[in-house]
Amino acid sequence: MARWPDGPMTVSNQGVFEPRNPGLPEMAPPVLLAPLLAAAGFVAFTGGWQFVELIMAGAVATAIIVGWPLLFWAYDNGHLSILSFAIVGAITGAAPFLGALVSGAAGLYIQSTSVDYVAEVFARGASIPYYGLLSWPKFTGFAATGLATGIVWGLASRAIAFAATRPRRSRLTSDA
C-alpha cells in the first residue's frame, strides 16, 4: 500500500474499492448518526417521544458493539459496495432484537428448565428481558423499524465516509 508522509493512503489511484485501514473519518460519523436515525425511526413508528433517550443510548451502544466491528471488517477487506454496507446496517439494526429474543428464551429456560414452558410463552408473544411479554405484531414492528433504520444507517455511514475520504483535486497555481 502506498504511504503518504503522514500515514497510509485511504484512497489509492486504483479507486475507492481497495481494502484500507479505516480511520476517524470512516468510524466516528456512524456513532454520531446512530442515535439520530434510531430516534427518528422510533418516533415515526410509535408516534411518541416517551422512550427516545433510552432508544438513542441503545443505538450508540449497538453502533459501537455491533456496527463498528462490522464496518471495520468491511473497510479492511475491501467490501465497500452499497450492498455490503446495507447488509452491515441490516445486521446492526436487527442484532438488538435477536439478542433480546435469545436472552428472553434463555432466561425463561433457566427459570423453568422446561422447553415446553418456553414454547408456551413464545406462542403468546416475545419474551423481552426487563419488559415482559410483547405481542408478536408489536415486536415485529419494532424489529422491522430497527432493520430499516440499520440499513439507512449503513448506507449513510458509507456515504459520509466516502465523502470525507474522497481525494480532493488540487488547484493549479500560476506563477504569473
N, CA, C and O of each residue as an XYZ file, in Angstrom:
704
protein
N       0.851     -1.167      0.000
C       0.000      0.000      0.000
C       0.898      1.231      0.000
O       1.880      1.292      0.739
N       0.560      2.194     -0.819
C       1.330      3.427     -0.876
C       1.143      4.203      0.416
O       0.119      4.071      1.086
N       2.115      4.997      0.754
C       2.040      5.762      2.000
C       2.276      7.233      1.721
O       3.156      7.612      0.948
N       1.469      8.045      2.370
C       1.719      9.471      2.396
C       2.693      9.715      3.536
O       2.870      8.832      4.375
N       3.326     10.864      3.599
C       4.243     11.135      4.721
C       3.563     11.035      6.083
O       4.220     10.697      7.067
N       2.264     11.321      6.164
C       1.589     11.297      7.461
C       0.828     10.008      7.729
O       0.070      9.946      8.697
N       1.001      8.969      6.903
C       0.336      7.699      7.186
C      -0.149      7.031      5.922
O       0.135      7.499      4.820
N      -0.896      5.915      6.075
C      -1.339      5.171      4.903
C      -2.383      5.950      4.110
O      -3.183      6.695      4.677
N      -2.363      5.769      2.813
C      -3.379      6.379      1.958
C      -4.701      5.677      2.200
O      -4.746      4.455      2.336
N      -5.764      6.437      2.253
C      -7.065      5.806      2.390
C      -7.694      5.534      1.034
O      -8.531      4.638      0.917
N      -7.323      6.264      0.033
C      -7.839      6.046     -1.307
C      -6.645      6.007     -2.251
O      -5.834      6.932     -2.276
N      -6.543      4.942     -3.017
C      -5.393      4.809     -3.909
C      -5.748      5.288     -5.301
O      -6.880      5.694     -5.565
N      -4.782      5.236     -6.174
C      -5.017      5.589     -7.570
C      -5.894      4.555     -8.254
O      -6.474      4.846     -9.300
N      -6.009      3.353     -7.695
C      -6.807      2.292     -8.294
C      -8.297      2.494     -8.026
O      -9.124      1.938     -8.749
N      -8.649      3.254     -7.032
C     -10.057      3.506     -6.755
C     -10.390      3.360     -5.287
O      -9.551      2.987     -4.467
N     -11.645      3.668     -4.979
C     -12.072      3.656     -3.582
C     -12.433      2.267     -3.074
O     -12.679      2.098     -1.880
N     -12.470      1.270     -3.952
C     -12.876     -0.073     -3.526
C     -11.701     -0.950     -3.155
O     -11.798     -2.174     -3.244
N     -10.623     -0.374     -2.753
C      -9.444     -1.116     -2.330
C      -9.483     -1.258     -0.811
O      -9.896     -0.325     -0.120
N      -9.063     -2.404     -0.277
C      -9.022     -2.534      1.184
C      -8.192     -1.415      1.802
O      -7.193     -0.979      1.230
N      -8.608     -0.967      2.948
C      -7.894      0.117      3.607
C      -8.093      0.027      5.105
O      -8.988     -0.666      5.589
N      -7.251      0.732      5.826
C      -7.380      0.815      7.274
C      -8.258      2.009      7.596
O      -7.850      3.146      7.360
N      -9.464      1.782      8.135
C     -10.348      2.913      8.401
C      -9.829      3.776      9.538
O      -9.234      3.280     10.495
N     -10.059      5.040      9.419
C      -9.654      5.990     10.452
C     -10.848      6.736     10.999
O     -11.990      6.306     10.839
N     -10.584      7.840     11.636
C     -11.636      8.637     12.268
C     -12.713      9.099     11.284
O     -13.890      9.062     11.642
N     -12.373      9.534     10.057
C     -13.442      9.961      9.136
C     -14.428      8.850      8.789
O     -15.595      9.127      8.512
N     -13.979      7.604      8.800
C     -14.887      6.498      8.498
C     -15.617      5.975      9.725
O     -16.756      5.521      9.609
N     -14.997      6.025     10.888
C     -15.544      5.340     12.058
C     -16.313      6.245     13.031
O     -17.172      5.749     13.759
N     -16.037      7.532     13.067
C     -16.730      8.406     14.014
C     -18.163      8.744     13.598
O     -19.060      8.665     14.437
N     -18.417      9.115     12.344
C     -19.786      9.503     11.988
C     -20.858      8.451     12.271
O     -21.958      8.828     12.676
N     -20.600      7.146     12.081
C     -21.667      6.188     12.382
C     -22.164      6.236     13.825
O     -23.353      6.041     14.072
N     -21.277      6.492     14.771
C     -21.708      6.544     16.173
C     -22.515      7.806     16.437
O     -23.430      7.801     17.261
N     -22.178      8.888     15.741
C     -22.939     10.120     15.897
C     -24.287     10.040     15.179
O     -25.269     10.641     15.615
N     -24.322      9.304     14.093
C     -25.516      9.187     13.275
C     -26.534      8.201     13.856
O     -27.739      8.394     13.696
N     -26.066      7.160     14.522
C     -26.940      6.086     15.017
C     -28.069      6.585     15.918
O     -29.222      6.228     15.674
N     -27.797      7.394     16.947
C     -28.911      7.789     17.819
C     -29.938      8.666     17.119
O     -31.127      8.602     17.432
N     -29.489      9.479     16.179
C     -30.423     10.343     15.464
C     -31.371      9.529     14.580
O     -32.578      9.770     14.566
N     -30.819      8.570     13.848
C     -31.648      7.725     12.997
C     -32.567      6.831     13.830
O     -33.730      6.635     13.476
N     -32.050      6.290     14.930
C     -32.874      5.431     15.788
C     -34.032      6.222     16.389
O     -35.159      5.730     16.442
N     -33.760      7.443     16.842
C     -34.828      8.271     17.409
C     -35.874      8.593     16.353
O     -37.073      8.526     16.624
N     -35.427      8.943     15.152
C     -36.370      9.264     14.079
C     -37.221      8.045     13.716
O     -38.432      8.170     13.536
N     -36.603      6.879     13.608
C     -37.344      5.663     13.294
C     -38.327      5.291     14.383
O     -39.460      4.906     14.095
N     -37.903      5.403     15.631
C     -38.770      5.051     16.763
C     -39.968      5.995     16.849
O     -41.098      5.552     17.055
N     -39.719      7.292     16.690
C     -40.811      8.265     16.763
C     -41.768      8.072     15.586
O     -42.982      8.196     15.749
N     -41.229      7.770     14.407
C     -42.088      7.528     13.252
C     -42.961      6.284     13.466
O     -44.123      6.265     13.061
N     -42.404      5.253     14.099
C     -43.156      4.014     14.309
C     -44.187      4.150     15.422
O     -45.327      3.711     15.272
N     -43.791      4.756     16.534
C     -44.687      4.814     17.697
C     -45.507      6.090     17.756
O     -46.578      6.116     18.363
N     -45.013      7.145     17.131
C     -45.713      8.424     17.192
C     -45.520      9.151     18.512
O     -46.230     10.119     18.787
N     -44.576      8.709     19.333
C     -44.347      9.359     20.623
C     -42.874      9.455     20.962
O     -42.033      8.762     20.390
N     -42.588     10.329     21.901
C     -41.202     10.573     22.318
C     -40.895      9.938     23.669
O     -39.893     10.300     24.286
N     -41.716      9.003     24.155
C     -41.635      8.533     25.532
C     -40.286      7.907     25.899
O     -39.735      8.250     26.945
N     -39.746      7.023     25.098
C     -38.514      6.328     25.466
C     -37.365      6.660     24.520
O     -36.459      5.848     24.335
N     -37.396      7.841     23.925
C     -36.403      8.185     22.904
C     -34.986      8.202     23.477
O     -34.051      7.772     22.801
N     -34.808      8.685     24.700
C     -33.459      8.725     25.281
C     -32.882      7.323     25.432
O     -31.702      7.098     25.162
N     -33.711      6.388     25.860
C     -33.272      5.002     26.005
C     -32.932      4.405     24.640
O     -31.932      3.701     24.500
N     -33.761      4.684     23.637
C     -33.510      4.183     22.286
C     -32.202      4.759     21.752
O     -31.417      4.043     21.131
N     -31.965      6.042     21.989
C     -30.734      6.676     21.498
C     -29.504      6.072     22.178
O     -28.492      5.826     21.521
N     -29.584      5.834     23.472
C     -28.460      5.213     24.188
C     -28.213      3.799     23.664
O     -27.066      3.392     23.477
N     -29.284      3.060     23.430
C     -29.142      1.718     22.870
C     -28.543      1.744     21.479
O     -27.771      0.855     21.118
N     -28.891      2.756     20.690
C     -28.349      2.872     19.330
C     -26.856      3.143     19.353
O     -26.112      2.595     18.540
N     -26.409      3.989     20.281
C     -24.969      4.251     20.399
C     -24.237      2.976     20.808
O     -23.195      2.644     20.243
N     -24.787      2.263     21.794
C     -24.155      1.013     22.232
C     -24.127     -0.009     21.108
O     -23.121     -0.693     20.923
N     -25.218     -0.124     20.354
C     -25.262     -1.076     19.248
C     -24.278     -0.693     18.153
O     -23.609     -1.558     17.588
N     -24.185      0.606     17.849
C     -23.245      1.059     16.824
C     -21.811      0.733     17.222
O     -20.999      0.365     16.374
N     -21.498      0.866     18.501
C     -20.129      0.590     18.958
C     -19.874     -0.912     19.048
O     -18.843     -1.392     18.576
N     -20.800     -1.660     19.650
C     -20.572     -3.085     19.905
C     -20.753     -3.939     18.653
O     -19.985     -4.876     18.437
N     -21.745     -3.635     17.832
C     -22.039     -4.450     16.653
C     -21.558     -3.777     15.374
O     -20.877     -4.393     14.555
N     -21.918     -2.512     15.211
C     -21.648     -1.812     13.954
C     -20.183     -1.566     13.658
O     -19.726     -1.810     12.541
N     -19.432     -1.079     14.655
C     -18.012     -0.786     14.419
C     -17.219     -1.999     13.962
O     -16.486     -1.898     12.978
N     -17.330     -3.139     14.629
C     -16.563     -4.294     14.129
C     -16.944     -4.685     12.702
O     -16.081     -5.052     11.905
N     -18.236     -4.607     12.382
C     -18.659     -4.939     11.021
C     -18.160     -3.917     10.015
O     -17.708     -4.288      8.932
N     -18.236     -2.629     10.355
C     -17.725     -1.593      9.454
C     -16.224     -1.741      9.264
O     -15.725     -1.649      8.143
N     -15.507     -1.970     10.352
C     -14.060     -2.118     10.246
C     -13.712     -3.303      9.342
O     -12.820     -3.214      8.498
N     -14.428     -4.410      9.532
C     -14.183     -5.587      8.691
C     -14.450     -5.256      7.229
O     -13.670     -5.636      6.356
N     -15.538     -4.555      6.955
C     -15.869     -4.205      5.573
C     -14.785     -3.339      4.946
O     -14.361     -3.589      3.817
N     -14.335     -2.321      5.675
C     -13.260     -1.462      5.153
C     -11.970     -2.251      4.972
O     -11.303     -2.150      3.943
N     -11.634     -3.031      5.983
C     -10.359     -3.747      5.992
C     -10.275     -4.788      4.885
O      -9.187     -5.069      4.383
N     -11.413     -5.364      4.498
C     -11.412     -6.413      3.482
C     -11.896     -5.939      2.115
O     -12.076     -6.747      1.204
N     -12.106     -4.644      1.971
C     -12.490     -4.096      0.680
C     -13.924     -4.344      0.275
O     -14.250     -4.246     -0.908
N     -14.795     -4.663      1.224
C     -16.223     -4.859      0.926
C     -16.924     -3.507      1.066
O     -17.585     -3.237      2.068
N     -16.768     -2.671      0.051
C     -17.210     -1.291      0.152
C     -18.364     -0.948     -0.778
O     -18.626      0.226     -1.038
N     -19.048     -1.954     -1.273
C     -20.182     -1.696     -2.162
C     -21.388     -1.241     -1.345
O     -21.423     -1.382     -0.123
N     -22.358     -0.702     -2.041
C     -23.593     -0.272     -1.381
C     -24.285     -1.468     -0.731
O     -24.800     -1.360      0.382
N     -24.296     -2.599     -1.420
C     -24.922     -3.802     -0.862
C     -24.230     -4.249      0.425
O     -24.896     -4.633      1.387
N     -22.909     -4.200      0.447
C     -22.171     -4.604      1.656
C     -22.550     -3.729      2.843
O     -22.749     -4.235      3.948
N     -22.651     -2.428      2.626
C     -22.990     -1.533      3.726
C     -24.457     -1.675      4.129
O     -24.795     -1.495      5.299
N     -25.332     -1.996      3.173
C     -26.730     -2.257      3.526
C     -26.826     -3.510      4.391
O     -27.607     -3.543      5.342
N     -26.048     -4.531      4.077
C     -26.047     -5.762      4.877
C     -25.469     -5.496      6.260
O     -26.005     -5.979      7.258
N     -24.377     -4.730      6.332
C     -23.803     -4.360      7.631
C     -24.851     -3.616      8.466
O     -25.004     -3.880      9.658
N     -25.563     -2.692      7.834
C     -26.616     -1.953      8.546
C     -27.759     -2.840      8.991
O     -28.278     -2.684     10.096
N     -28.156     -3.776      8.130
C     -29.252     -4.691      8.481
C     -28.869     -5.549      9.688
O     -29.671     -5.728     10.605
N     -27.668     -6.068      9.687
C     -27.209     -6.890     10.822
C     -27.160     -6.041     12.088
O     -27.591     -6.481     13.154
N     -26.637     -4.830     11.968
C     -26.541     -3.939     13.128
C     -27.926     -3.566     13.648
O     -28.134     -3.497     14.860
N     -28.866     -3.328     12.753
C     -30.215     -2.961     13.178
C     -31.000     -4.109     13.774
O     -31.817     -3.905     14.673
N     -30.761     -5.321     13.281
C     -31.515     -6.482     13.756
C     -30.902     -7.111     15.012
O     -31.603     -7.786     15.766
N     -29.629     -6.901     15.238
C     -28.924     -7.569     16.344
C     -29.568     -7.356     17.718
O     -29.720     -8.329     18.458
N     -29.952     -6.135     18.095
C     -30.535     -5.978     19.435
C     -31.838     -6.768     19.618
O     -32.113     -7.274     20.705
N     -32.626     -6.868     18.561
C     -33.904     -7.576     18.664
C     -33.696     -9.081     18.724
O     -34.368     -9.771     19.491
N     -32.786     -9.586     17.933
C     -32.456    -11.018     18.010
C     -31.837    -11.340     19.369
O     -32.132    -12.374     19.968
N     -30.985    -10.451     19.840
C     -30.374    -10.641     21.160
C     -31.414    -10.661     22.270
O     -31.306    -11.444     23.214
N     -32.420     -9.800     22.157
C     -33.483     -9.778     23.171
C     -34.277    -11.079     23.161
O     -34.638    -11.599     24.216
N     -34.549    -11.606     21.957
C     -35.279    -12.881     21.880
C     -34.477    -14.028     22.480
O     -35.011    -14.832     23.244
N     -33.206    -14.104     22.138
C     -32.352    -15.177     22.664
C     -32.223    -15.050     24.178
O     -32.309    -16.042     24.902
N     -32.017    -13.827     24.648
C     -31.893    -13.615     26.086
C     -33.199    -13.961     26.811
O     -33.177    -14.563     27.885
N     -34.323    -13.582     26.222
C     -35.615    -13.914     26.832
C     -35.847    -15.412     26.901
O     -36.305    -15.936     27.917
N     -35.525    -16.102     25.804
C     -35.690    -17.565     25.781
C     -34.766    -18.232     26.790
O     -35.173    -19.150     27.502
N     -33.518    -17.768     26.849
C     -32.568    -18.354     27.810
C     -33.028    -18.108     29.241
O     -32.951    -19.002     30.084
N     -33.503    -16.904     29.513
C     -33.983    -16.594     30.862
C     -35.181    -17.433     31.259
O     -35.266    -17.909     32.391
N     -36.104    -17.615     30.334
C     -37.270    -18.465     30.632
C     -36.857    -19.908     30.872
O     -37.375    -20.566     31.774
N     -35.924    -20.397     30.063
C     -35.492    -21.786     30.226
C     -34.739    -21.977     31.542
O     -34.952    -22.969     32.240
N     -33.875    -21.046     31.880
C     -33.125    -21.143     33.140
C     -34.087    -21.095     34.328
O     -33.900    -21.797     35.322
N     -35.114    -20.260     34.209
C     -36.092    -20.121     35.281
C     -36.945    -21.379     35.449
O     -37.257    -21.773     36.573
N     -37.322    -22.013     34.329
C     -38.264    -23.123     34.420
C     -37.658    -24.486     34.106
O     -38.225    -25.509     34.493
N     -36.538    -24.526     33.426
C     -35.888    -25.746     32.904
C     -36.856    -26.607     32.083
O     -36.771    -27.835     32.085
N     -37.775    -25.935     31.382
C     -38.749    -26.653     30.572
C     -38.864    -25.978     29.210
O     -39.222    -24.804     29.116
N     -38.558    -26.726     28.166
C     -38.685    -26.209     26.804
C     -40.164    -25.984     26.470
O     -40.498    -25.066     25.721
N     -41.034    -26.810     27.017
C     -42.469    -26.648     26.770
C     -42.975    -25.307     27.306
O     -43.803    -24.653     26.671
N     -42.474    -24.900     28.475
C     -42.867    -23.602     29.047
C     -42.390    -22.454     28.159
O     -43.133    -21.502     27.917
N     -41.164    -22.544     27.680
C     -40.621    -21.504     26.790
C     -41.466    -21.423     25.525
O     -41.795    -20.327     25.070
N     -41.819    -22.569     24.955
C     -42.646    -22.586     23.749
C     -44.028    -22.004     24.021
O     -44.585    -21.300     23.178
N     -44.580    -22.294     25.192
C     -45.901    -21.765     25.553
C     -45.870    -20.238     25.666
O     -46.768    -19.550     25.181
N     -44.829    -19.724     26.309
C     -44.707    -18.268     26.446
C     -44.512    -17.623     25.077
O     -45.139    -16.608     24.775
N     -43.647    -18.207     24.247
C     -43.386    -17.632     22.924
C     -44.577    -17.792     21.984
O     -44.648    -17.095     20.972
N     -45.505    -18.682     22.285
C     -46.723    -18.785     21.484
C     -47.617    -17.562     21.700
O     -48.413    -17.202     20.833
N     -47.475    -16.931     22.864
C     -48.281    -15.744     23.176
C     -47.603    -14.446     22.760
O     -48.286    -13.451     22.519
N     -46.264    -14.432     22.668
C     -45.561    -13.199     22.308
C     -44.074    -13.332     22.563
O     -43.586    -14.392     22.957
N     -43.364    -12.244     22.333
C     -41.912    -12.214     22.524
C     -41.606    -11.889     23.981
O     -42.092    -10.895     24.520
N     -40.801    -12.730     24.610
C     -40.383    -12.501     25.988
C     -39.153    -11.600     25.959
O     -38.086    -12.005     25.498
N     -39.311    -10.380     26.453
C     -38.232     -9.394     26.432
C     -37.752     -9.178     27.861
O     -38.550     -8.832     28.733
N     -36.457     -9.376     28.115
C     -35.939     -9.180     29.474
C     -36.226     -7.768     30.000
O     -36.138     -6.791     29.256
N     -36.560     -7.676     31.255
C     -36.871     -6.439     31.974
C     -38.124     -5.740     31.463
O     -38.506     -4.709     32.018
N     -38.772     -6.256     30.438
C     -40.006     -5.658     29.937
C     -41.175     -6.598     30.160
O     -42.213     -6.203     30.691
N     -40.998     -7.841     29.751
C     -42.083     -8.802     29.867
C     -42.484     -9.312     28.502
O     -41.655     -9.434     27.600
N     -43.751     -9.604     28.360
C     -44.264    -10.167     27.119
C     -44.724     -9.049     26.192
O     -45.488     -8.170     26.592
N     -44.256     -9.094     24.966
C     -44.620     -8.123     23.947
C     -45.279     -8.885     22.805
O     -44.733     -9.879     22.327
N     -46.446     -8.430     22.367
C     -47.153     -9.152     21.312
C     -46.275     -9.248     20.065
O     -45.457     -8.369     19.795
N     -46.460    -10.330     19.313
C     -45.637    -10.537     18.113
C     -45.807     -9.440     17.078
O     -44.809     -9.022     16.491
N     -47.020     -8.947     16.817
C     -47.123     -7.854     15.841
C     -46.356     -6.598     16.268
O     -45.706     -5.950     15.448
N     -46.439     -6.266     17.551
C     -45.720     -5.083     18.031
C     -44.200     -5.318     17.986
O     -43.444     -4.436     17.578
N     -43.763     -6.509     18.409
C     -42.333     -6.818     18.354
C     -41.830     -6.808     16.917
O     -40.751     -6.287     16.638
N     -42.609     -7.381     16.007
C     -42.216     -7.405     14.592
C     -42.120     -5.988     14.045
O     -41.230     -5.689     13.249
N     -43.021     -5.122     14.462
C     -42.953     -3.720     14.044
C     -41.695     -3.038     14.534
O     -41.033     -2.321     13.784
N     -41.365     -3.264     15.806
C     -40.130     -2.696     16.348
C     -38.905     -3.259     15.627
O     -37.984     -2.518     15.283
N     -38.903     -4.570     15.402
C     -37.761     -5.198     14.726
C     -37.627     -4.699     13.288
O     -36.515     -4.464     12.815
N     -38.754     -4.536     12.593
C     -38.709     -4.015     11.217
C     -38.211     -2.579     11.201
O     -37.464     -2.189     10.304
N     -38.621     -1.791     12.188
C     -38.119     -0.417     12.299
C     -36.620     -0.422     12.551
O     -35.889      0.372     11.958
N     -36.153     -1.309     13.426
C     -34.718     -1.425     13.683
C     -33.953     -1.863     12.453
O     -32.869     -1.352     12.172
N     -34.513     -2.807     11.721
C     -33.878     -3.288     10.498
C     -33.785     -2.175      9.457
O     -32.727     -1.961      8.864
N     -34.888     -1.472      9.236
C     -34.889     -0.378      8.258
C     -33.948      0.745      8.685
O     -33.217      1.294      7.860
N     -33.966      1.085      9.968
C     -33.072      2.116     10.480
C     -31.621      1.680     10.328
O     -30.757      2.495      9.999
N     -31.350      0.407     10.564
C     -29.992     -0.100     10.397
C     -29.514     -0.015      8.960
O     -28.363      0.339      8.705
N     -30.387     -0.335      8.025
C     -29.999     -0.255      6.611
C     -29.710      1.194      6.232
O     -28.712      1.475      5.567
N     -30.573      2.110      6.649
C     -30.327      3.533      6.375
C     -29.015      3.966      7.029
O     -28.236      4.708      6.431
N     -28.772      3.500      8.257
C     -27.528      3.826      8.962
C     -26.318      3.330      8.184
O     -25.340      4.062      8.030
N     -26.372      2.093      7.692
C     -25.247      1.544      6.935
C     -24.982      2.329      5.668
O     -23.833      2.640      5.355
N     -26.033      2.651      4.940
C     -25.863      3.416      3.698
C     -25.392      4.842      3.972
O     -24.544      5.366      3.248
N     -25.934      5.468      5.006
C     -25.494      6.825      5.354
C     -24.052      6.821      5.851
O     -23.298      7.752      5.568
N     -23.664      5.785      6.586
C     -22.271      5.682      7.043
C     -21.329      5.589      5.865
O     -20.262      6.203      5.863
N     -21.725      4.817      4.855
C     -20.897      4.695      3.653
C     -20.800      6.033      2.930
O     -19.713      6.441      2.521
N     -21.913      6.705      2.773
C     -21.913      7.983      2.059
C     -21.047      9.019      2.766
O     -20.274      9.731      2.126
N     -21.179      9.100      4.084
C     -20.387     10.074      4.846
C     -18.907      9.732      4.774
O     -18.076     10.618      4.573
N     -18.569      8.453      4.938
C     -17.163      8.049      4.910
C     -16.538      8.318      3.547
O     -15.403      8.789      3.464
N     -17.264      8.024      2.492
C     -16.701      8.245      1.167
C     -16.613      9.719      0.833
O     -15.704     10.129      0.110
N     -17.532     10.530      1.340
C     -17.446     11.966      1.128
C     -16.257     12.552      1.892
O     -15.586     13.464      1.409
N     -16.005     12.017      3.092
C     -14.908     12.532      3.917
C     -13.540     12.114      3.396
O     -12.564     12.836      3.598
N     -13.446     10.973      2.733
C     -12.140     10.481      2.289
C     -11.921     10.631      0.792
O     -10.900     10.189      0.266
N     -12.859     11.243      0.112
C     -12.716     11.432     -1.333
C     -11.498     12.309     -1.615
O     -11.332     13.353     -0.983
N     -10.653     11.904     -2.544
C      -9.488     12.724     -2.848
C      -9.908     14.061     -3.449
O     -10.763     14.114     -4.333
N      -9.316     15.108     -2.976
C      -9.623     16.448     -3.449
C      -8.707     16.803     -4.618
O      -7.537     16.422     -4.649
N      -9.252     17.523     -5.552
C      -8.416     17.997     -6.657
C      -7.629     19.193     -6.181
O      -8.157     20.081     -5.512
N      -6.378     19.202     -6.528
C      -5.575     20.336     -6.123
C      -5.750     21.453     -7.129
O      -5.921     21.206     -8.323
N      -5.706     22.670     -6.647
C      -5.840     23.819     -7.520
C      -4.492     24.131     -8.152
O      -3.443     24.092     -7.509
N      -4.567     24.429     -9.394
C      -3.352     24.831    -10.079
C      -3.077     26.284     -9.775
O      -3.974     27.126     -9.830
N      -1.865     26.563     -9.463
C      -1.468     27.948     -9.209
C      -0.535     28.376    -10.304
O       0.288     27.599    -10.789
N      -0.671     29.598    -10.677
C       0.229     30.119    -11.711
C       1.255     31.044    -11.063
O       0.980     31.724    -10.075
N       2.396     31.045    -11.632
C       3.463     31.903    -11.104
C       3.402     33.295    -11.715
O       4.183     34.172    -11.345
N       2.493     33.498    -12.631
C       2.445     34.787    -13.312
C       1.831     35.878    -12.491
O       1.730     37.015    -12.951
